[in-house]
Amino acid sequence: MSVNEFYGVHSTLVNDAIAISSKWRTTMDVNELTHKKLEGLRDGVSRIDLVAIGKAAREMVRAAEISLGAQVNRRFIVCGEESASIEPFDQDVRTGEHPVPGSGSLAAGSDLVAFLDANETADGTIFLVSGGASSLCTLPIEPLELEDLRELWDAVVNVGADITTYNKIRAATSRIAGGAILRHVRSVWSQSLIMVDNVGAGAPWVGSALTYDYAPGAREVASLISALRLEGTALGVKLLKASEFRAQSLMGDIHVRHENNVLADSKLLLRNVADHARGSGYKVLDMGSQVQGDVGAIAREWGREVQRFRQFNGRLCIVGTGEVTVEVVGTGRGGRCQEFAWRMAEQLRDIDRETVFVASSSDGRDFIEGVGGGWVDTHTFVQSEAQGMNWLDIVRANDSHRALAALDQLLPGAHTGWNLCDIYLALL
């Protein structure tokens, strides 16, 4: 299927922007990346257990199986419903919930511990970790319960907290995250291949530091609770108590010989997108692989860059990867990419040159199922007003999905098998 057939027919510039933001999927190969990382394990090791957790779990475990062949001993896979629906279930696959943990996530956490504790034959254990792991597979410590995890998610969204703060508080109150799971590994050695979706803290905080040792003190935990504005609340008291119980349970040492490795990250994604832009005839302005911060502030920064280069003589692509944060104060619907795109509509309205901005999620889901992001151009602001929409009202309501849907400027989404932050680009 061509890009135009999938996304619809638009102007050449819009089609270019959408194509450049999505073409990386045809050139980045998880099998090749995994093979390179596991090449040294094919000699001298006969039995390896695979533990794959996250949005890209199926793709990562399949790649590892291709590389290791008969060396694979047992498998334990936890993925989301979108991934699970791609092919039939088998006995090795558990399905968790995302972004808010559910009963499937709790069951997966318990099963993970049981799987590792039951090892009697494997020489080594390979963890294949991708974004979403800490929601899809979770096991909180008492007195936390499932409803508390939902309330914690609401608190994170309401204050617009960054993902690392969220991951740290989850790790500090978990029986498996923050390296706790390594205390259940019975093989002689283990290693992790990590698909990084955390733009700020990197690999150590994918999956709430699943295979990185994290033992925060009471003062650090209190600071995290304060950052989420939960101090003095019933949930805040529970989180603090759970962290105290966890600290006691982690007194024992980790005996397995473990190594963490990055499989792919937003830097790799940025290089691929930038290369496709150059191949399409655009000069590239690289905004980096750590585009992060409040979505309003980032939109204004990108708006200034577009203004600065509006007289550039030639075709220009301003590109970056990362993860903006959105403080949700309204009752509308949207996602990070949709919100960023809508914010950019105002920034582009006075540009006296045809310009398009695209924000696209690399995992194929921008919070809402079936939506991968959104795009705007120099006409979006005026067109929205002509349809009776007020740009600022949409911002205040966090209702970017409704606005972009009305303008037919949503990007359709589908499971990609990757999770490497978001792609942001402006074409002039």
C-alpha positions in Angstrom: 0.0 0.0 0.0 1.4 3.4 -0.9 1.7 6.3 1.5 -1.1 8.2 -0.3 -3.5 5.2 -0.1 -2.9 4.7 3.6 -3.0 8.4 4.7 -5.1 10.0 2.0 -4.2 12.4 -0.8 -2.9 15.8 0.4 -0.5 18.4 -0.9 3.0 17.3 -2.0 4.5 18.9 1.2 2.0 17.0 3.5 2.7 13.8 1.7 6.4 14.3 2.0 6.1 15.0 5.7 4.0 11.9 6.4 6.3 9.7 4.2 9.5 10.9 5.9 8.0 10.4 9.3 7.0 6.8 8.6 9.5 5.4 6.1 12.0 4.4 8.8 9.8 1.4 9.5 10.9 -0.1 6.2 14.6 0.3 6.8 15.1 -0.4 10.5 15.3 -4.2 11.1 14.9 -5.6 14.6 16.1 -9.0 13.5 19.4 -7.6 12.3 19.9 -5.5 15.4 19.2 -8.4 17.7 21.4 -10.8 15.7 24.4 -8.4 16.2 23.8 -8.2 19.9 23.4 -11.9 20.4 26.1 -13.0 18.0 28.6 -13.9 20.8 26.1 -16.2 22.6 25.8 -18.8 19.9 29.0 -20.6 21.0 29.3 -22.5 24.3 25.8 -22.0 25.6 23.1 -24.6 25.0 20.0 -23.5 27.0 18.7 -20.0 27.2 15.4 -18.8 28.7 13.8 -15.7 27.0 11.7 -13.2 28.9 10.1 -10.6 26.6 8.0 -7.8 28.1 6.7 -4.6 26.5 4.9 -3.2 23.4 7.5 -4.8 21.1 7.8 -8.1 23.0 6.6 -10.4 20.2 8.9 -8.8 17.7 11.9 -8.9 20.0 11.4 -12.5 21.1 10.9 -13.6 17.5 14.1 -11.9 16.5 16.0 -13.6 19.4 14.6 -17.0 18.4 15.8 -16.5 14.8 19.3 -15.7 16.1 19.5 -18.4 18.8 17.6 -21.2 17.2 17.8 -24.4 19.2 19.5 -22.7 22.1 16.1 -21.3 23.2 14.9 -23.3 26.2 11.7 -21.6 27.6 9.8 -18.4 26.7 7.8 -15.9 28.8 6.1 -13.1 26.8 4.0 -10.2 28.1 2.5 -7.9 25.5 -0.5 -5.6 25.0 -3.8 -6.4 23.4 -2.8 -4.7 20.1 0.2 -7.0 19.7 -1.6 -10.1 21.0 -4.3 -9.7 18.4 -1.8 -9.9 15.5 -1.4 -13.7 15.8 -3.1 -16.4 17.9 -2.2 -16.8 21.6 0.0 -19.6 22.8 0.9 -20.8 26.3 3.9 -18.6 26.5 2.0 -15.3 26.1 0.4 -13.1 28.7 -1.6 -10.0 28.0 -1.4 -6.9 30.3 -3.0 -3.6 30.2 -1.5 -0.2 29.2 -1.1 2.6 30.1 -3.0 1.8 33.3 -2.2 -1.7 34.8 -5.1 -4.1 35.1 -5.8 -7.6 36.3 -3.8 -9.0 33.4 -0.8 -7.0 34.3 -0.9 -8.3 37.9 -1.3 -11.9 36.8 1.7 -11.4 34.4 3.8 -10.1 37.3 3.1 -13.1 39.5 3.7 -15.5 36.6 7.0 -13.8 35.8 8.3 -14.5 39.3 7.0 -18.1 39.1 8.6 -18.6 35.7 12.1 -17.5 36.9 11.9 -19.4 40.2 11.1 -22.6 38.3 14.2 -22.6 36.2 16.1 -25.9 36.5 17.7 -26.2 33.1 18.7 -22.9 31.5 22.3 -21.7 31.6 21.3 -18.1 30.9 18.4 -15.8 30.8 17.8 -13.0 28.3 15.4 -10.2 29.1 13.9 -8.4 26.0 12.5 -5.1 27.4 10.6 -2.4 25.6 8.3 0.5 26.5 5.1 -0.2 28.4 6.7 -3.1 30.3 6.1 -1.6 33.7 2.4 -1.3 33.0 1.9 -4.6 31.1 3.7 -6.6 33.8 3.4 -5.3 37.4 3.5 -6.6 41.0 3.2 -3.9 43.6 4.1 -4.4 47.3 1.4 -4.2 50.0 -0.5 -2.2 50.9 -0.8 -1.1 47.2 -3.7 -2.6 45.3 -4.8 -2.4 41.6 -7.1 0.6 42.2 -4.1 2.5 43.8 -2.2 2.0 40.5 -5.1 3.5 38.6 -5.1 6.5 41.0 -1.4 6.8 40.6 -1.7 7.1 36.9 -4.4 9.8 37.2 -2.0 11.7 39.5 0.8 11.5 36.9 -1.5 12.8 34.1 -3.0 15.6 36.2 0.4 17.1 37.1 2.0 16.4 33.7 4.9 14.5 35.4 7.7 13.2 33.3 7.9 9.4 32.7 11.0 9.0 34.8 9.3 10.3 37.9 6.5 7.9 37.3 8.9 5.0 36.7 10.8 5.7 39.9 7.8 5.7 42.1 6.6 2.4 40.6 10.1 0.8 41.0 10.3 2.0 44.6 7.0 0.2 45.4 7.4 -3.0 43.2 8.3 -6.6 43.8 9.8 -6.9 40.3 10.9 -3.5 39.0 14.0 -1.6 40.0 16.1 -4.8 39.7 14.1 -6.8 42.2 13.3 -9.4 39.5 17.0 -10.2 39.2 16.8 -11.8 42.7 14.6 -14.5 41.1 17.0 -15.4 38.3 18.3 -18.9 38.8 20.6 -19.2 35.8 24.3 -18.4 36.1 24.1 -15.3 33.9 21.5 -13.0 32.4 21.5 -10.1 30.1 18.9 -7.5 28.8 18.4 -6.1 25.3 16.4 -2.9 25.8 14.4 -0.9 23.2 14.6 2.6 24.7 11.6 4.8 24.8 12.7 7.0 27.8 14.1 10.2 26.2 15.5 11.7 29.4 16.9 8.9 31.5 17.5 6.3 28.8 17.8 2.5 29.1 18.0 2.4 32.9 14.4 3.5 33.2 12.6 1.5 30.5 10.2 -0.8 32.2 10.7 1.0 35.6 14.4 -0.1 35.7 13.3 -3.8 35.4 16.9 -5.1 35.3 18.7 -2.1 36.9 19.2 -2.2 40.7 17.3 0.7 42.3 17.0 1.1 46.1 15.9 4.7 47.0 16.0 6.0 50.5 12.9 7.3 52.3 13.9 10.9 51.5 14.0 10.2 47.7 10.6 8.4 47.8 9.1 11.3 49.8 10.4 13.7 47.1 8.8 11.6 44.3 5.5 11.6 46.2 5.7 15.3 46.6 6.4 15.8 42.9 3.1 14.0 42.2 1.3 16.2 44.7 0.4 13.2 46.8 2.0 14.1 50.1 -0.6 13.8 52.9 -3.0 11.8 50.8 -4.1 8.2 51.5 -2.3 7.1 48.3 0.9 8.9 49.3 0.9 7.1 52.7 0.4 3.8 50.9 3.3 4.5 48.5 5.6 5.4 51.4 4.7 2.3 53.3 5.1 0.1 50.3 8.6 1.5 49.7 9.6 0.7 53.2 8.5 -2.9 52.8 10.4 -3.1 49.5 13.6 -1.8 51.1 13.4 -4.6 53.7 12.8 -7.2 51.0 15.8 -6.2 49.0 18.4 -6.7 51.7 19.7 -9.8 49.9 22.3 -9.5 47.2 21.8 -10.2 43.5 23.7 -13.4 42.7 23.2 -13.7 39.0 25.9 -12.2 36.7 23.8 -9.6 34.7 24.6 -7.2 31.8 22.3 -4.5 30.3 22.5 -3.6 26.7 20.7 -1.1 24.4 19.1 -2.6 21.3 17.7 0.6 19.8 16.9 4.1 20.9 15.6 7.5 19.8 19.1 8.4 18.4 18.9 5.5 16.0 15.3 6.6 15.0 16.4 10.2 14.5 19.3 9.2 12.2 16.9 7.1 10.0 14.3 9.8 9.7 16.9 12.5 9.0 18.5 10.2 6.3 15.1 9.8 4.6 14.6 13.6 4.7 17.9 14.1 3.0 17.1 11.4 0.5 13.9 13.3 -0.4 15.8 16.4 -1.2 15.5 18.3 2.1 18.3 20.0 4.0 18.1 18.8 7.7 18.1 20.9 10.9 18.6 18.4 13.7 16.7 19.3 16.9 18.2 16.3 18.7 16.9 13.0 20.1 15.9 14.4 23.5 13.0 16.7 22.6 11.2 16.9 26.0 9.4 19.3 28.3 6.1 21.0 28.5 4.3 20.8 25.1 3.5 24.5 25.1 7.1 25.5 25.6 8.4 23.0 23.0 5.8 24.2 20.5 7.0 27.8 21.0 10.6 26.7 20.6 9.8 24.9 17.3 7.8 27.9 16.2 10.8 30.2 16.6 13.0 27.8 14.6 10.4 27.8 11.7 10.3 31.6 11.8 14.1 31.8 11.9 14.4 29.7 8.7 11.3 30.9 6.8 13.6 32.8 4.3 15.8 29.8 3.8 16.4 29.3 0.1 15.5 25.7 -0.5 13.6 22.8 1.1 14.2 22.4 4.8 13.3 19.6 7.3 13.4 20.5 11.0 13.4 17.1 12.8 13.7 15.7 16.3 12.7 12.8 18.4 11.6 12.7 22.0 8.5 12.9 24.3 6.8 16.1 25.2 4.7 16.2 28.4 1.1 17.3 28.7 -0.5 18.5 31.8 -4.1 17.5 31.4 -6.5 20.0 32.8 -9.5 19.6 30.5 -11.9 16.7 29.8 -11.3 16.3 26.1 -9.4 13.5 24.2 -6.0 13.5 22.7 -2.4 12.3 23.0 1.1 13.8 23.2 1.5 13.9 19.4 -2.0 15.2 18.7 -1.5 17.9 21.4 1.9 18.9 20.0 0.5 19.1 16.4 -2.5 21.3 17.6 -0.2 23.6 19.5 1.9 24.0 16.3 -1.2 25.2 14.3 -0.9 28.6 16.1 2.8 28.7 15.5 2.4 28.2 11.8 -0.5 30.5 11.1 1.5 33.6 10.3 4.3 31.9 8.4 4.4 33.3 4.9 5.7 30.1 3.4 4.0 26.7 3.0 5.0 24.7 6.1 3.8 21.4 7.5 4.3 19.9 11.0 3.9 16.2 11.8 4.0 14.5 15.2 4.0 10.7 15.0 4.3 8.0 17.7 6.9 5.3 16.8 4.8 2.6 18.4 1.8 3.4 16.3 -0.6 4.5 19.1 -0.9 8.1 20.4 -2.9 7.2 23.5 -6.1 6.6 21.5 -6.4 3.3 19.7 -6.2 3.7 15.9 -4.5 7.1 16.1 -0.8 7.4 15.5 -0.4 11.2 15.7 -1.4 14.3 13.8 -0.3 17.0 11.4 -1.0 20.7 10.8 0.1 23.2 8.2 0.0 27.0 7.6 -3.8 26.7 6.8 -4.9 24.7 9.8 -5.6 27.6 12.2 -7.8 29.5 9.7 -9.6 26.3 8.6 -10.4 25.4 12.2 -11.9 28.9 12.8 -14.0 28.5 9.6 -15.4 25.4 11.1 -16.4 27.2 14.3 -13.5 26.0 16.5 -11.5 28.2 18.8 -7.9 27.2 19.0 -7.4 28.2 22.7 -10.6 26.5 23.8 -9.3 23.3 22.3 -6.0 23.7 24.1 -7.8 24.4 27.5 -10.0 21.3 27.0 -7.1 19.1 25.9 -9.4 18.2 23.0 -6.9 18.0 20.1 -8.3 14.7 18.9 -11.7 16.2 18.1 -10.2 19.2 16.4 -7.8 17.2 14.2 -10.5 14.6 13.4 -12.8 17.4 12.2 -10.1 18.6 9.9 -9.1 15.1 8.7 -5.6 15.7 10.0 -5.1 12.7 12.3 -2.5 10.1 11.4 -4.0 6.5 11.5 -2.2 4.2 14.0 -1.4 0.5 14.1 1.0 -1.7 16.0 4.5 -1.2 14.6 6.6 -3.5 16.7 8.8 -0.6 17.8 8.7 1.8 20.7 11.3 4.5 20.4 9.7 7.8 21.5 7.9 10.1 19.1 8.9 11.7 15.8 8.5 15.5 15.3 9.3 17.2 12.0 8.5 20.4 10.2 8.9 20.8 6.4 9.3 24.1 4.7 
